[in-house]
Amino acid sequence: MHPNYYVEFDKYQKLVNKKNEKSSVYTGMYDRYVDPVLTNEHIPLFWKYDLNEKTNPHFMERLGVNAVFNSGAIELNGKYYLVARIEGNDRKSFFGVAESDSPVEGFEFWDYPVELPDTCKEETNVYDMRLTKHEDGYIYGVFCSESKDTSSNDLAAAVAEAGIVRTKDLKTWERLKNLTTLNSPQQRNVVLHPEFVNGKYMFYTRPMDSFIETGSGGGIGVGFCDDITNTVVGEEIITSKRKYHTITESKNGAGAVPIKTEKGWIHVAHGVRNTAAGLRYVIYVFATDLNDPTKVIAEPSGFYIAPMGIERVGDVSNVVFTNGAIVKESGEVYIYYASSDTRLHVAATTIERLIDYTFNTPTDPLRSVRCVQQRCDLIRKNLEILKNM
């Protein structure tokens, strides 16, 4: 074995065995952890290097990995699994399963990445899988399936669809037909609801006119289908709507699988606005009715998680994005979010704190003058409290 292997393997071992500490940054809403839970340095050496000294005498990376980020998340039999988006140096993304006994540290990838059934021959790229434990007994993975737009001569022109797979063990994957939405040309950020609604499968969609632009798409949609093996959605009911001069002005999309609580389904989603420096992605929260998940019942103002410090720097800067969360029976919640399309982090909260934030945080009054009034009301209330202390 080349001597550099032992040097690099020692670095890898120290990384995966490092304890992850809570950040001192305080909001009361959640606890950020200092270190990312997954990076490109978590990739096993035998994924990147040819370990044969004869064919790789200088111990060079042969198949490098650029980034590890947007990850679905699930707990099974007391262990934690992240199905991460892994982007090679060649820009192609694929999925890998990382496992740990802890939700915040110690994640190691299985020996092989996920080999999806190659049933969609025009598909070029796959990414951002959401994992849903559905009441029908399967674990579903819904991801973006990207293909070249053959109707355009622009090499960057692409078509986005929602690919669907299902499994029982994260090892054997059955590929189903891609989602068809009759009224939306393209789809991204699609999430399967974990329960039947009136006997039907329910999907959270993001209607899009093109690969990048939502165009007439008004926000996060909801659609229904009878057969998961032939998913055709007609009407898409808009739930969390895009609004002018807010964090969702440019676009928004479903994130993690909605979290069921006694007060409603809590959604951890992403919102996008345009700036002089480009698109800024943040994470926000809203809630829908337990009996009618198409009905929004709470909309806290502003963002829940925004990029901070080193999180703002990466391949696509000023971005945080989530497509995975784990809820424990104890009420602990772990939200896995990527920063700048480069690395994966975790924030820990509880169902109790999520409910408090979602239902007690004021809504956005949508105008500066009313926002000032809202803040002044809070200040007056607090000054009275301080005066009487």
N, C-alpha and C positions, 0 to 999 in steps of 0.2 A: 504493500500500500504506500502511496506517495506520502511523505512526511507532512505535507500541508493538510492532508485529510484530518489528521489527529488535532491539528491546531484549530481547524474550522469546526470539527465535531465538539471540541471542548467549549467553544463559543456557543454552539447550539445547545449543549447540555445546560450551561449556565443560564441561558435565556429561558428555556422551558421550565426550569426549576426555580426561577426567581419568584419571590413573594411579591404580590401586587398590593400596594398600600392605597388606602383611600386618600384622595386629594384633600387639601385643606380649604379649597374653594367651597364656600357655603352659600346655598340658596334656600335650603329647607325642603326643596322639591325632590332631590335625589342626591346620591353620593357618586361623584365621578371617581374613577380609579386612575392612578398616576400613569401606569404603563398600558400600552395597547395590549389586547389579549391575543392578537394575531398580526404578524407583519410578514414581509417576504423572507425575513430571517428565520421564521418558523418552518419554512419549507425544508423537508429532509434533504440532506446532501445528495442522496442517491436519486433524487428527482432532477438534479441540476448537473451533476458531474458524471463523466465516465470514470469509474473508479479503477479501470484497467490502465496501469502505468504504460503499457506498450502503446495503446491507442490514445492515451492522454498524458504524455510525459511531463507536461507543464502544469497539470492539474487545473485546467481551464474549465469554466462553466461552458457546457455544450447547449443546455436548454435552460436559460436563465428565467427567473421569475421577477417581474417588475413590481407587482403589488398584490396584496391580499386584503380584500375589503368586503363589501356588502354581503352579509351572511344571514341565511336563515338559521333558526335556533330551535332546539327541542330538548326536552329532558325525557329520558327513557331509562327505566329501571335504576334510578338513582344516579345516573351519569348524564353529563351535559355534552351535547353535540352541536357543532357549528358546521353548516354546509356553506362554506365560504366561496366567494367569487375569487378565483385566482387568475391573474392576467400574466401571461408569459411575455418575455421580451419581444415576441412577435406580434403582440397586441391581441392575440386570441385569448378569450376567457374560457374557463372551464370550472368545474366544481370539485372541491375536495372536502372530505369529512374530517374534522378535528374533534378529538374526544378529551374529556378531562373529568376528574372526580370533583373539581371545584368550578363554580360558575364564573370565576374572575381570574383564573391563572392556570398554568400547567397544561394548556391545550397542545396536543400533538396530533399530527395528521396520520391517518391510516396509511398503510404501505402504498396503496394505489389511489389515484384520483377516481372520481365517478365516471364510468363509461356509459353514457346515455345511449339507448338504442338509436341507431342512425336511420330513422324513418322519414326524415325531412331533408331530402337531398339538396335543396336550395339553401338550407340554413348555413350561415357562415360563423355566427357567434352566439353564445348563450351566456346569460348572467342574471344575477339578483334573484335567487330562488327564495320564495316564501314557503315555509313548511307548515301545513295545517294537519293537526290530528283531528280527523273528521269523525263524527258519530257513526258513520257507516263502517268504521273499523280500519280504514286505510290511513296512511300518512301520505298527503298529497304535496308535491312540489310544483309550484307555479312559477315560471321564470320567463324572462324575455328571450324570445327567439328572433334573431336578427338575420335578415337576408338582403342581398343586393337588390335595389330597385331597378329591374331590367327595363323599365319604361323610360329611364333617364340615362343620358350620356355622362352625367356627373358621377365621378367615381365615389363621391361621398354619399350619394343618394341611397337610402336604405329603407327597408320596411320592417316594422316591429310588430310582432304578434306575441300572444301569451302561449307558451308551451306548457304542457301538463304531463307530469309523471306521477306514479304512485308506487308505494312500497310498504312493506311491513317492518323492515329491518335496516333501512338506509344502505343496503348492500345490493339487493336485486331490485331493479327499477323497471316498471312497465310504462312504456311511452303511449300516451293517449293522443287523440287528435288535438291539434291546436284549437284554442278558443276562437269561435267565430262570433263577431258582433255585427249584426246586420246594418246598424246605423252609424258605425264608426270605422273609418278606413284602417286605422292602426290602433294598437293597444300596448300600453306599458304599465308596470306597477300594479298588476292584477293580483288579487288576493282572494282565496277561497274562504268563505265563512265556515266556522267549524261545526255548525249545526244545520239541519234541514230547516227551511222556512216554508211552512205550508206544504210540506212534502217535496220541496224542490231544493236543488243546489243553488246557493247564492254566491255570486262573485262581486267583489268590489273592482271596478274598472277605472280606466282613465281614458275617456274618449279623446282621440287625437286626429287631426286632419293630415298631419305629416309626421316624419320621424322625430323631429325636434319640437315643432310648434303644435300646441294644443288647438290653436285656431278657435273654432266655435265650441270646443270642449269646455263645459262650464265648471268642471271640478271633478270630484271623486264620484263616480257613478255606481249604481247598484243594478245588477241584472240577474235574471233567474233562468235556469234550464232544468229540464226533466232528466236528462241522461248525461252523466259525467263522461261517458265514453264517446259521446258525440255532442260536444258542448256548443249549442247555438243559442245566443242571447239576442233577443229583440230589443225591446225598450230598455234604455238605461236611465234610471231615476237619479238625478244629481242630489247628493247629500251635502257634503262639505263644499260650498261654492267658492270659486275664485272671486276676489273682490278688489276693487281699485285701491291703490295705495295701502296695501297690506302685505303681509309676508307670503300670501298666495297669489299675488297679482299676476305673475307670469304663468305659473302652473302649480299644481299640487297633485299628490298621489298617495294612495294607501301605502302604509309601511308594514309594521308587524301585524300578525293576525290579531283581530280585536280581542280585548280582554274582557271577559264576562264578570260583572260585579253586581251586587244587589241593587245598585241604582241605575245600571245601564251598561251597554257595551262601550268600553273606552278604547278609542282609536289613537294610535301613535303614528302620525303621518308626516309627510314632508311638504314644505311649501317653498316656492321659488319666487324671487323677485329679481329684476334686472338692475344693475348698477353700472357706474362708469367703468368699473373693474371687471364686469362680466356678471354672470348669474350667481346669486348667493342662495344656497340651500340651507334651510334650517328645519328643525323638527318641531311639530306642534301637536296639540292634543284636542280631541273633541269627543263627544259621547252621543250615542244613539239609543233609542228606546229598546228595552229588552224584548218586547213583544212585536215591535215594528222597527227592525234595524235600518229601515230607510229614513226614519224620522230623527233628525238631529235635535237633541234636548239640552246640550250644553256646549258652549264654545268659549273657552278661556281666551283672553286677549293675548296676542303676541306669540313669541316662540317659547318652546319648552327647553330645547337644547340648541345652542348655536356654537359654531366653531370658536375655540378658545386656544390662544397660544400656538403651539406647534400644530394643532389640528387645522389651522388655517393654511398650512403650507403643504403642497403636494402636487400630484399630476394635474388635478383640477382644483385649484385653490378656493378657499372660502366656502367649503361644502361640508355639511354633515348629512348623513343619510342612514335610515334604518329600514331593514326588512326582516328583523328577527327579535323576539323577546321570549323569555322563559318566565312562567308564573309557577311558583311552588305552592304546594298545599298549605304551607305555613303562612302564605300571604306575601312572601318576598317576591319581588319582580326584578328581573335583570334585562335591561334594554341594551342590545348590541347595536352600536352605531359606528359607521365608518367616517373617517375624516379625509377630505380632499382626494377621494378615490385612490387612497394609498394604504391605509392601515385600519384595523378594527379595534374599537374601544368598548368599554362597558360602563353603564351607569346603573346603580342599584337604588331601588325604592321599595315601597310596599303598596299593597292594594289600598290600605287606609290612606296613605299619603296621596296616591293617585286620585282617589275619590275626592279628597279634600281639595286638591289643586283643580280638578276638572269642574267641580260643582260650586266652588266658592271663589274662584278667581273671576273678577268682573269681565264682561265681554267687551270687545272693542267698539267704542261708540262711533268710530269711523271719521271723526273730524277733530282737528287739533283743539278747537275751542272747547269741545265737549270732553276731550281727553284731559285738558287742564282742569276742568271742573271736577272730573272724576278723581284726579289726583289731589286736588284741594280738599275734597270731601274726606279723603283718607287722612290727609295731614291734620285737618281740624280735629278729627276723631282721636288721632294719636297724640296731638298736643294736649288735649283734655285729659287723656290717660296719664301722660307724663306730669302734668300739673298736679294731679291728685296722688301721685306716688309718694 
